Each structure stands twice: as C-alpha cells, then as structure tokens.
Amino acid sequence: MRVDAPLESGLRVVGPPCQSSYVGDHGRWGKRMAMALALLLAGGLLALAQVVATLSQWYGWSLPWLANLDWLAQACPYLGNLGFGRYLPVALAAALVGGLVGAASSFRLRQSVLADPPSRATVAQRSRIPMAAALLLVAAVGLEAVAVWRALEGGLPPAALWCLPPILVASALKLWERSGQRPPLLVLGDWLYLLAYHCAIAGCACAGGRAWIPAVILWLMAGAALYASVADPSPRPGGMWGGASRVIVLALGLGYFALAAWDLNSWRFAVIGDEYSFFLYAWQLLKGVLHKPLLTGLGNYGMHPAFSSYLQAASMRLWGIDNYGWRISNVLVVASALPFWYMLVRSIATERVALLATGFLACSHYLIGFGKIGYNNLQALWPVCVSVAFLFLAMRKDSLLGYWLAGTVAGLGFYVFALARLAAPALGLLMLLYRSPFRRRNWLPWAALLLGIGVTAWPVIAEPGGSEVLWQQTVFGGTGIGAIDEIARRVGSNSLRALFSFLISRKNTHFVYGAHLDPLTGSLAVAGLFGLFMGWRKVKAPWVVLLGYGACILALGGLAQYDYPPNTRLFALVPLYALMAAVGCDGLARTLARVVGWPKLAVLLSALCVGAAFGVNAYIVYDRLPAGQAITQESVLGRMLQEMESGQAPLRPVYVVRAEGDQYDLVRYLMSAFGLERVSVRVLAPQEAVEALRQGGFANTPAVVLIPSQFAEGASAVVAAAREAFPGSEVVRVVDRSGAYHFEQIIAPVAIPETVGIRLEPWAP
C-alpha cells in the first residue's frame, strides 16, 4: 500500500503509510519549534547568568548589576565544585549558544527546504551528521555522569535530575531514526539542542536539591524536546486501538475498579498481620517524619524499595490519609495496567482474544481479594505488562524509541516489588528469540534496550546490600538447605504445585480462596492450554507463550523458599492464566458458531463468558471467601470497634486479656487507619483481669471483656471471676463463618480503675 501526499509546489512524495514526513502541516511544526525555542532561551539565559557569575568570581570581574540578582545566583547551580578547571563554564556557554543557533536555524528554514525531496548526496551527508552529533552527545552524557557522582561524593543523585537523562536519550533515539528523512540543518539543530540540555544538567546536578528552579525549567525543556521529536504531522492509519476496543477496555477497567474497591473499608479485609508496616512507612513519608532517598532499594522491612512506599503515600495524599487511601493504590495500579495488557496480547493475538484476556484478568478473584491488602506486591504487574507491550510495539514499528521505553519501564521494576525485576530477563529472552544479537542490524535495538534498563535501574543495582537481601528470599538463601537433593525436591514439588494452581490450591491465605481461577475460567484455561500446544492460529508463536509460562512457573513457584508456593508471589501468573482462558474461550466459541452456522454467536458467547466470570468471581470474594477463610482476631475486634464508633452498637469500654507474647500494637494501627477515636480499649494481663473483675466496681454501662483463643488455658479463671463478681454476666464464644474460634466474650457491668491495664490509642507518627 502506498500513500501520496500532495504538496503546494505540485510535487508528490511517495512513501509507506507509517513513514515519518515533514511535508505536512508546517504551521503546527513552526509553533512547536517556537515553543521549544522559547523554553531553550529561558533555560539558556538562566544558565548563562550562572556562567557569568562563576566567571566573575574566578577572574575577579566587577559586575554591579549581578549583585541585584542574588536570588537568581542562589537558585542557579554553582559550577565551581566540579573540579574541571576554568574551561567548563566556557564550554557550557558555547554549548548553550550552539543550541540556540541550532534551534533558531531550524525554525528559520523555509518551507521549500522542508518540501524538496532529498538527493543522494544529501542523504549521505545526513548519515554523517548524526554520527558526529552522537559522539558529542555521548561526551556530554559522560560529563553529566561524572558531574553527578563527583558532586555528590558517590551518593545517589537527586531523583528529579536522574529522571531527565532517560527522557533526553529517548528524544535522541527518535531523532536518530528520523535523521535520514530531514534536512541537514534541522538534524544539526536538534542534536545541538540535546547537547545543550545535557551540559546544563551536568551543572544543575552539582547544586543537588537547591536547584529546583533550573530543574523545573529543564523538565519543561526536556518535555518540549521529546514532544518535538515524537510529533509527526503526517496522517497515520488506524492501529490496534479501534473505537469499540477502547470503550470495552475502559468498561472492563471500571468493572475491576468497582469490584476491587467495593467494601474496601470492611473489617473482613482489615488485617492480615504484617501489612500495616507499609501503612506506617507511607504515613511517615507523607508527614515528613521519615526521610528516605527515593531511589534506594532498602526501604520498608529493609528489602522493599522506597519508591513503592512513595507511590502509596501519593495515593494517600490524593484519596485520604486513611485505610481507603492506602489500599486503593493497589486497585489503581491493576486498573491502569489493563490497557497495556490489552496492547501486549493484541500484539500476539487477535482483537477478540486480547479483549477476552483483558476481561478475564479484570474479573480475577485473586487480584480482587489480594488487592485489598495494603502490600506493594501488585505494583509489579505494571512494569511487566507495560515493558513487554512496549517491546512488542517497538518490534512491530522497528523503533529505537520503543526499545528504549521498554528498557526504561523494565528498569522501573527495580523500584517496586521485587518480582517486577523479572521484566528485564523477560525482555532479554524475547529479544534473543526475535532479534538475534549476532546480526549487525540488531545491535542498535539491543543497545537502546540495555541502555534503558541500565540507566534507570543503576541506583538500585549499585546500592550495596540489596542483592543479598533478595537472595535470602529464594530457596537457595532463605531455607538454610545445603543438600542439592533437598533443594531439587523442593523446587520440583513447588513447581508442580504452581503449575496446577489455576485448578487446585490448598493455600487459602491472603484473601485468596481456593484455586487461582474460578471454575468457569479454569475450564476455559485448560482448553486454551490445549489450544496453545496444538498451535491454534489465533495466537502468534504459541510456543513463546508456553515458554514464558514455564519460566514463570519456575521463577515464581519453584524458587520460593517456602514448603508451598506463596500466594504473595503467584499473582504474577494470573495474566498468563487469563490469556490461556481467552484462547480457550475464543476457540470454543468459534467452533460452536461454525457448527450452528451463525458467526455472531461467537461474539455473544464470548461476552456471556466474561459476564459470567465477573459474577462468579464476585461471589467467591464476597461470599465464599468470608465463609471459608478464617478471619484474624484483630479483624473481629475491629468489627466490634467499628460498630461502636458508627453507633450500630452501644459504646462500651473494651478490655482485652493479653496472652503472653501477644502484640496489640496492631490494634493501634487499625484504630488509626480506620479513624476509631471514640472507643476505649485497654489491655489487661491475665492476673490483672481476674483481680479487676473481683475487686472492680459496678458501672451503668456494661463493659466487654475479650479473652483471645490463644489464652484458652487461663480463660476458665477469668470467666469464673466474672460470674462470681457479676452473676448476671453474659459469656459468648465469638466464632466467624469459617468456624474459627477467636474470643471468649464477657459482657459485665464492671468499672475497672484507670490505673489497671494499658490503654490503646490510635497510632500517630
């Protein structure tokens, strides 16, 4: 297919549909160049003022007008501590002037120059210009890196400045792709423009956190450069996103959000046991009590990256500094990953299979239930889905920018839950399969991908101690097993259990009940797995999907340090299960439609399967899960306190008999997250409870005395003391729907002195 673009001069340029062309809307291109030029002028003047200030200090110049700009001198970076001598300010000024001249020359070019078709000599000249400019850019990047590390004495660079180089390199890669289609002056201007950016960043990095004004301007300039390099005024044909697909994916995302956010503040999902450390960590970051570098991998528990807690803190800032604002972050992460999951599947399968895979993933009871915990685990889904989707897009368009973005997103996986680091080897495996590094034409895509991963993830990779912590979470480092045969036995058994976890699972923990797929989706997944082995044509290279499935089984299940694959890791298999179910559903629906002779029946059956899956998974989460999985004691206590706080139950004093070794700080965290401020909770030792019941006075409002199930051997003494002191006291055994015994609850009109026991109050940083 060929597209003819008419020009005002009567010429016609013929090229492929997706080829970039600058012969289109010159007015819009001129506006973009004007905006970029204005931003460059603003940043250049700011940096040049600092250059003049530095030169005046070094050479003893007397510039009275500069004394009136103290605020500017303080906001601008001080370049003197670089240690490169007096030539650096001159080089920086020359680079900035070159950038101004290059951008101005690009803007001043006439339309005829843009429209004239290139000659062979011009094309050869353009191939040399990017090479020379690229060498200058590499030198500038090296200068920038040395400046950052030397100025901060080997510490981590400021996050705002560390995020700039990936954006600029992305712009450079896009310009590299287009260099053979543009006039030489435009190419030279673009590369000088980026060269000026990198030199300015090198100086800005030396000021650390004090350079907020130059950092903001550089961010704006970098955004303008990326926009100008990616923008293409030529028309584009439709891609994988049709109008109906967008609406359906949006509806599926909203459906997941509604199911996962429903009852998020319920006491049933209030406590697992160890998740409130994430709440406290994010709260401390939000309140400024805790100051942790953004790019460190040793955050919460000394093993989770701090960036993941900053994401939860940002969610709490937007949605409320409470339980809902904390837990909703997981729901938002999964919902935002669904469009990229659709793009990923659409790159290797038909549109219907991609929509079905998105639907089955959106209704997964595993993701809905597990997402109600305040862990950071589900954050790993986003980098994996997005990076692989970008990689497939880059392969389809043969775009260096796409490879760079895929590597950058995979590098971001080093800053969230550790499973997201699997994105990097996954990209490497796909590149080995589709882009052999032994072919010269594939060297640039490999370089762009590896550079994106390395530049983004380097602060965590270079941090000492991070790898050792993660090694302890595997079967080789965390179990203390030294025998090879025992390690092999555990890897084999866990891999086998993980292989069939979508059909059967006995690990009913972390709000995940039963098999990891509902019965309907699991049956379709079996058919889809069979279809992948048979090589159904609706999926390109099904053996790649099977290979990825086997690798994930080994990495997520087989290498776990536990005796059974944990639900805190196997969630990463759910997208693959959804893909298998989509393949099975599409194959069965098409077969039935072909037998009946009604093609539209396949669409109807597919929609019915997704709708039924939503209903079945909602039933599992909100009915079967509470009935089949034991609720924690703290959750039951939280229900009582919530009912008292809301007025559904009488407001009574609550006394909890503390068994030896019990930690009731968790109750304080729960009270803080749920805003329980009116209730009165005190903890008593066993002997204190007996004496208080025997010697305490009467009260008009009956108190509630709770004896935890762990304290069963001493419960009889407390119950006897209550019945002896208050013959009319009521004793009730609290049992949840699963049959788990939690408390021996005594309701008696007792008034215990304030000096007895420990009062629990909401935790505050």
Secondary structure, DSSP 8 states (H G I E B T S, - for coil): --EEEE-TTS-EEEE-TT---SSS-HHHHHHHHHHHHHHHHHHHHHHHHHHHHHHHHHHT---HHHHTTHHHHHHS---GGG-S-THHHHHHHHHHHHHHHHHHHHHH--HHHHHS---HHHHHHHHHHHHHHHHHHHHHHHHHHHHHHHHTTTS---HHHHTHHHHHHHHHHHHHHHGGGS-HHHHHHHHHHHHHHHHHHHHHHTTGGG-HHHHHHHHHHHHHHHHHHH---S-----S--HHHHHHHHHHHHHHHHHHHTTTT-GGGS--SSTHHHHHHHHHHHHTS----TT-S--GGGTS-HHHHHHHHHHHHHH-SSHHHHHHHHHHHHHHHHHHHHHHHHHHB-HHHHHHHHHHHHT-HHHHHHTTS--SGGGGHHHHHHHHHHHHHHHHHT-HHHHHHHHHHHHHGGGS-GGGGGHHHHHHHHHHHHS-TTSGGGHHHHHHHHHHHHHHHHHHHTSTTHHHHHHTTBTTTSS----HHHHHHHHHHHHHHHHTTTT------TT--SSSS-HHHHHHHHHHHHHHHHT-TTBSSHHHHHHHHHHHIIIIIITBSSSS--TTTGGGGHHHHHHHHHHHHHHHHHHHHHHHT-THHHHHHHHHHHHHHHHHHHHIIIIIHHHHS---HHHHHHHHHHHHHHTSS----EEEE--TT--THHHHHHHHHTT--S--EEEE-HHHHHHHHHH-EEEEEEEEEEEEGGGHHHHHHHHHHHHHH-TT-EEEEEE-TT--EEEEEEEEEEE--TTSSEEE-----
